[in-house]
């Protein structure tokens, strides 16, 4: 479900506008408050919800973790390094989740051109470029053995 903004909490800082991958969060020029200009195009990525320092943006959660008629609130607490999720059910019960913020500093991730180019053998591998190194799995990822498949692999 798309995000929505509590206008009484929004201060128009624009963090949601900066982070929205769909470019659908905008600041109203008259009221200086954020709003979702195209709710049907919302990806439900929760980026704006997590980025809002005023806790002014909310969204309905997915049915796999909260039933119909619920509300979901997220609170990003930089000083604690956590994101707290509060699910409030129709009957008034609440469930709280706390997760660590696992974001990295801006510019700290290597860009694709900083990696070595894949060789011909890499294109036949089931692994993604640099995947075993990033996952820190000794010996690499397990792969399918073509001799154990019924029809083989060409």
ChimeraX commands (.cxc) that place a marker at each C-alpha (Angstrom):
marker #1 position 0.00,0.00,0.00 radius 0.5
marker #1 position 1.30,3.47,-0.69 radius 0.5
marker #1 position 2.79,5.77,1.87 radius 0.5
marker #1 position 0.93,8.68,3.37 radius 0.5
marker #1 position 2.12,11.72,5.29 radius 0.5
marker #1 position 0.84,13.03,8.62 radius 0.5
marker #1 position 0.77,16.72,7.75 radius 0.5
marker #1 position 0.86,17.84,11.40 radius 0.5
marker #1 position 4.20,16.07,11.90 radius 0.5
marker #1 position 5.89,16.89,8.58 radius 0.5
marker #1 position 8.24,19.88,8.65 radius 0.5
marker #1 position 9.05,19.84,4.91 radius 0.5
marker #1 position 12.71,18.83,5.35 radius 0.5
marker #1 position 12.69,16.92,2.03 radius 0.5
marker #1 position 14.57,13.78,3.16 radius 0.5
marker #1 position 11.75,11.65,1.72 radius 0.5
marker #1 position 11.97,13.50,-1.60 radius 0.5
marker #1 position 15.72,12.93,-1.82 radius 0.5
marker #1 position 15.56,9.20,-1.13 radius 0.5
marker #1 position 12.42,8.11,-3.02 radius 0.5
marker #1 position 13.49,5.76,-5.87 radius 0.5
marker #1 position 10.19,6.36,-7.71 radius 0.5
marker #1 position 10.48,10.15,-7.47 radius 0.5
marker #1 position 6.88,10.37,-6.28 radius 0.5
marker #1 position 7.41,12.11,-2.94 radius 0.5
marker #1 position 7.17,15.87,-3.41 radius 0.5
marker #1 position 6.94,18.98,-1.25 radius 0.5
marker #1 position 3.76,21.01,-1.59 radius 0.5
marker #1 position 4.80,24.55,-2.52 radius 0.5
marker #1 position 1.95,26.19,-0.59 radius 0.5
marker #1 position 2.02,24.23,2.68 radius 0.5
marker #1 position 5.69,23.11,2.64 radius 0.5
marker #1 position 4.70,19.55,3.50 radius 0.5
marker #1 position 5.57,16.28,1.78 radius 0.5
marker #1 position 3.01,14.23,-0.10 radius 0.5
marker #1 position 2.90,11.24,-2.41 radius 0.5
marker #1 position 1.96,12.54,-5.87 radius 0.5
marker #1 position 1.29,9.11,-7.40 radius 0.5
marker #1 position 0.21,6.53,-4.77 radius 0.5
marker #1 position -0.38,3.83,-7.40 radius 0.5
marker #1 position 3.29,3.98,-8.39 radius 0.5
marker #1 position 4.62,3.53,-4.84 radius 0.5
marker #1 position 6.98,0.54,-4.55 radius 0.5
marker #1 position 6.42,0.15,-0.80 radius 0.5
marker #1 position 10.17,0.19,-0.30 radius 0.5
marker #1 position 9.81,2.12,2.99 radius 0.5
marker #1 position 12.80,4.32,2.11 radius 0.5
marker #1 position 10.89,7.53,2.84 radius 0.5
marker #1 position 9.39,6.05,6.01 radius 0.5
marker #1 position 12.83,5.17,7.36 radius 0.5
marker #1 position 14.43,8.44,6.25 radius 0.5
marker #1 position 11.87,10.78,7.83 radius 0.5
marker #1 position 13.34,12.37,10.98 radius 0.5
marker #1 position 9.89,13.54,12.13 radius 0.5
marker #1 position 8.25,10.10,11.92 radius 0.5
marker #1 position 5.63,11.75,9.71 radius 0.5
marker #1 position 5.33,9.11,6.98 radius 0.5
marker #1 position 3.53,5.84,7.41 radius 0.5
marker #1 position 2.39,2.94,5.29 radius 0.5
marker #1 position 0.24,-0.10,5.59 radius 0.5
marker #1 position 2.29,-3.23,6.06 radius 0.5
marker #1 position 2.27,-6.31,3.92 radius 0.5
marker #1 position -0.22,-9.07,4.70 radius 0.5
marker #1 position 2.61,-11.49,5.47 radius 0.5
marker #1 position 3.41,-9.75,8.76 radius 0.5
marker #1 position 0.26,-7.81,9.66 radius 0.5
marker #1 position -3.42,-8.50,9.00 radius 0.5
marker #1 position -6.02,-6.17,7.52 radius 0.5
marker #1 position -6.98,-3.15,9.58 radius 0.5
marker #1 position -3.58,-2.62,11.13 radius 0.5
marker #1 position -1.19,0.32,11.08 radius 0.5
marker #1 position 2.58,0.29,10.84 radius 0.5
marker #1 position 4.87,3.02,12.14 radius 0.5
marker #1 position 8.62,3.21,11.75 radius 0.5
marker #1 position 10.94,5.37,13.82 radius 0.5
marker #1 position 14.55,5.90,12.82 radius 0.5
marker #1 position 16.72,6.65,15.85 radius 0.5
marker #1 position 20.18,7.69,14.64 radius 0.5
marker #1 position 21.61,8.07,18.15 radius 0.5
marker #1 position 20.68,4.46,19.01 radius 0.5
marker #1 position 21.51,3.17,15.53 radius 0.5
marker #1 position 18.12,1.45,15.23 radius 0.5
marker #1 position 14.88,1.47,13.31 radius 0.5
marker #1 position 11.84,0.59,15.42 radius 0.5
marker #1 position 8.71,-0.81,13.81 radius 0.5
marker #1 position 5.37,-0.72,15.63 radius 0.5
marker #1 position 2.48,-2.78,14.27 radius 0.5
marker #1 position -0.87,-1.91,15.83 radius 0.5
marker #1 position -3.64,-4.45,15.28 radius 0.5
marker #1 position -7.38,-3.78,15.03 radius 0.5
marker #1 position -8.00,-5.12,18.51 radius 0.5
marker #1 position -5.51,-2.63,20.04 radius 0.5
marker #1 position -2.59,-5.03,20.55 radius 0.5
marker #1 position 0.83,-3.79,19.50 radius 0.5
marker #1 position 3.89,-5.65,18.28 radius 0.5
marker #1 position 7.26,-3.88,18.29 radius 0.5
marker #1 position 10.35,-4.78,16.29 radius 0.5
marker #1 position 13.77,-3.17,16.57 radius 0.5
marker #1 position 16.38,-3.58,13.85 radius 0.5
marker #1 position 19.90,-2.14,13.59 radius 0.5
marker #1 position 20.58,0.47,10.92 radius 0.5
marker #1 position 22.90,-1.26,8.48 radius 0.5
marker #1 position 23.52,1.51,6.03 radius 0.5
marker #1 position 26.99,2.50,4.94 radius 0.5
marker #1 position 28.48,5.94,4.61 radius 0.5
marker #1 position 27.71,7.72,1.32 radius 0.5
marker #1 position 30.42,6.98,-1.23 radius 0.5
marker #1 position 31.94,4.08,0.74 radius 0.5
marker #1 position 30.73,1.36,-1.65 radius 0.5
marker #1 position 32.90,0.63,-4.68 radius 0.5
marker #1 position 31.40,1.52,-8.02 radius 0.5
marker #1 position 31.22,-1.20,-10.72 radius 0.5
marker #1 position 34.17,0.25,-12.66 radius 0.5
marker #1 position 36.40,-0.17,-9.57 radius 0.5
marker #1 position 36.09,-3.97,-9.78 radius 0.5
marker #1 position 38.17,-6.10,-12.10 radius 0.5
marker #1 position 36.41,-7.11,-15.30 radius 0.5
marker #1 position 35.07,-10.69,-15.36 radius 0.5
marker #1 position 36.96,-13.22,-17.46 radius 0.5
marker #1 position 35.46,-15.73,-19.89 radius 0.5
marker #1 position 35.15,-18.40,-17.20 radius 0.5
marker #1 position 33.16,-16.09,-14.97 radius 0.5
marker #1 position 30.38,-15.90,-17.54 radius 0.5
marker #1 position 29.82,-19.68,-17.27 radius 0.5
marker #1 position 29.73,-19.59,-13.46 radius 0.5
marker #1 position 26.53,-19.61,-11.42 radius 0.5
marker #1 position 27.97,-16.99,-9.11 radius 0.5
marker #1 position 27.56,-13.26,-9.52 radius 0.5
marker #1 position 30.61,-11.06,-9.95 radius 0.5
marker #1 position 32.53,-10.83,-6.65 radius 0.5
marker #1 position 29.73,-12.65,-4.82 radius 0.5
marker #1 position 31.84,-15.20,-2.85 radius 0.5
marker #1 position 34.18,-12.46,-1.61 radius 0.5
marker #1 position 31.33,-10.27,-0.37 radius 0.5
marker #1 position 29.52,-13.14,1.38 radius 0.5
marker #1 position 32.65,-14.31,3.24 radius 0.5
marker #1 position 31.90,-18.01,2.66 radius 0.5
marker #1 position 34.99,-20.18,2.82 radius 0.5
marker #1 position 35.46,-22.16,-0.39 radius 0.5
marker #1 position 32.82,-20.15,-2.24 radius 0.5
marker #1 position 29.18,-20.92,-2.84 radius 0.5
marker #1 position 27.93,-24.43,-3.51 radius 0.5
marker #1 position 27.25,-24.99,-7.21 radius 0.5
marker #1 position 25.26,-27.51,-9.22 radius 0.5
marker #1 position 27.27,-30.42,-10.57 radius 0.5
marker #1 position 26.15,-31.08,-14.15 radius 0.5
marker #1 position 26.95,-34.79,-13.80 radius 0.5
marker #1 position 24.29,-35.11,-11.09 radius 0.5
marker #1 position 21.51,-33.60,-13.19 radius 0.5
marker #1 position 19.13,-35.88,-15.12 radius 0.5
marker #1 position 19.44,-34.04,-18.44 radius 0.5
marker #1 position 22.84,-32.44,-17.90 radius 0.5
marker #1 position 23.86,-28.88,-18.66 radius 0.5
marker #1 position 25.25,-27.78,-21.98 radius 0.5
marker link #1:1,2 radius 0.2
marker link #1:2,3 radius 0.2
marker link #1:3,4 radius 0.2
marker link #1:4,5 radius 0.2
marker link #1:5,6 radius 0.2
marker link #1:6,7 radius 0.2
marker link #1:7,8 radius 0.2
marker link #1:8,9 radius 0.2
marker link #1:9,10 radius 0.2
marker link #1:10,11 radius 0.2
marker link #1:11,12 radius 0.2
marker link #1:12,13 radius 0.2
marker link #1:13,14 radius 0.2
marker link #1:14,15 radius 0.2
marker link #1:15,16 radius 0.2
marker link #1:16,17 radius 0.2
marker link #1:17,18 radius 0.2
marker link #1:18,19 radius 0.2
marker link #1:19,20 radius 0.2
marker link #1:20,21 radius 0.2
marker link #1:21,22 radius 0.2
marker link #1:22,23 radius 0.2
marker link #1:23,24 radius 0.2
marker link #1:24,25 radius 0.2
marker link #1:25,26 radius 0.2
marker link #1:26,27 radius 0.2
marker link #1:27,28 radius 0.2
marker link #1:28,29 radius 0.2
marker link #1:29,30 radius 0.2
marker link #1:30,31 radius 0.2
marker link #1:31,32 radius 0.2
marker link #1:32,33 radius 0.2
marker link #1:33,34 radius 0.2
marker link #1:34,35 radius 0.2
marker link #1:35,36 radius 0.2
marker link #1:36,37 radius 0.2
marker link #1:37,38 radius 0.2
marker link #1:38,39 radius 0.2
marker link #1:39,40 radius 0.2
marker link #1:40,41 radius 0.2
marker link #1:41,42 radius 0.2
marker link #1:42,43 radius 0.2
marker link #1:43,44 radius 0.2
marker link #1:44,45 radius 0.2
marker link #1:45,46 radius 0.2
marker link #1:46,47 radius 0.2
marker link #1:47,48 radius 0.2
marker link #1:48,49 radius 0.2
marker link #1:49,50 radius 0.2
marker link #1:50,51 radius 0.2
marker link #1:51,52 radius 0.2
marker link #1:52,53 radius 0.2
marker link #1:53,54 radius 0.2
marker link #1:54,55 radius 0.2
marker link #1:55,56 radius 0.2
marker link #1:56,57 radius 0.2
marker link #1:57,58 radius 0.2
marker link #1:58,59 radius 0.2
marker link #1:59,60 radius 0.2
marker link #1:60,61 radius 0.2
marker link #1:61,62 radius 0.2
marker link #1:62,63 radius 0.2
marker link #1:63,64 radius 0.2
marker link #1:64,65 radius 0.2
marker link #1:65,66 radius 0.2
marker link #1:66,67 radius 0.2
marker link #1:67,68 radius 0.2
marker link #1:68,69 radius 0.2
marker link #1:69,70 radius 0.2
marker link #1:70,71 radius 0.2
marker link #1:71,72 radius 0.2
marker link #1:72,73 radius 0.2
marker link #1:73,74 radius 0.2
marker link #1:74,75 radius 0.2
marker link #1:75,76 radius 0.2
marker link #1:76,77 radius 0.2
marker link #1:77,78 radius 0.2
marker link #1:78,79 radius 0.2
marker link #1:79,80 radius 0.2
marker link #1:80,81 radius 0.2
marker link #1:81,82 radius 0.2
marker link #1:82,83 radius 0.2
marker link #1:83,84 radius 0.2
marker link #1:84,85 radius 0.2
marker link #1:85,86 radius 0.2
marker link #1:86,87 radius 0.2
marker link #1:87,88 radius 0.2
marker link #1:88,89 radius 0.2
marker link #1:89,90 radius 0.2
marker link #1:90,91 radius 0.2
marker link #1:91,92 radius 0.2
marker link #1:92,93 radius 0.2
marker link #1:93,94 radius 0.2
marker link #1:94,95 radius 0.2
marker link #1:95,96 radius 0.2
marker link #1:96,97 radius 0.2
marker link #1:97,98 radius 0.2
marker link #1:98,99 radius 0.2
marker link #1:99,100 radius 0.2
marker link #1:100,101 radius 0.2
marker link #1:101,102 radius 0.2
marker link #1:102,103 radius 0.2
marker link #1:103,104 radius 0.2
marker link #1:104,105 radius 0.2
marker link #1:105,106 radius 0.2
marker link #1:106,107 radius 0.2
marker link #1:107,108 radius 0.2
marker link #1:108,109 radius 0.2
marker link #1:109,110 radius 0.2
marker link #1:110,111 radius 0.2
marker link #1:111,112 radius 0.2
marker link #1:112,113 radius 0.2
marker link #1:113,114 radius 0.2
marker link #1:114,115 radius 0.2
marker link #1:115,116 radius 0.2
marker link #1:116,117 radius 0.2
marker link #1:117,118 radius 0.2
marker link #1:118,119 radius 0.2
marker link #1:119,120 radius 0.2
marker link #1:120,121 radius 0.2
marker link #1:121,122 radius 0.2
marker link #1:122,123 radius 0.2
marker link #1:123,124 radius 0.2
marker link #1:124,125 radius 0.2
marker link #1:125,126 radius 0.2
marker link #1:126,127 radius 0.2
marker link #1:127,128 radius 0.2
marker link #1:128,129 radius 0.2
marker link #1:129,130 radius 0.2
marker link #1:130,131 radius 0.2
marker link #1:131,132 radius 0.2
marker link #1:132,133 radius 0.2
marker link #1:133,134 radius 0.2
marker link #1:134,135 radius 0.2
marker link #1:135,136 radius 0.2
marker link #1:136,137 radius 0.2
marker link #1:137,138 radius 0.2
marker link #1:138,139 radius 0.2
marker link #1:139,140 radius 0.2
marker link #1:140,141 radius 0.2
marker link #1:141,142 radius 0.2
marker link #1:142,143 radius 0.2
marker link #1:143,144 radius 0.2
marker link #1:144,145 radius 0.2
marker link #1:145,146 radius 0.2
marker link #1:146,147 radius 0.2
marker link #1:147,148 radius 0.2
marker link #1:148,149 radius 0.2
marker link #1:149,150 radius 0.2
marker link #1:150,151 radius 0.2
marker link #1:151,152 radius 0.2
marker link #1:152,153 radius 0.2
marker link #1:153,154 radius 0.2
view
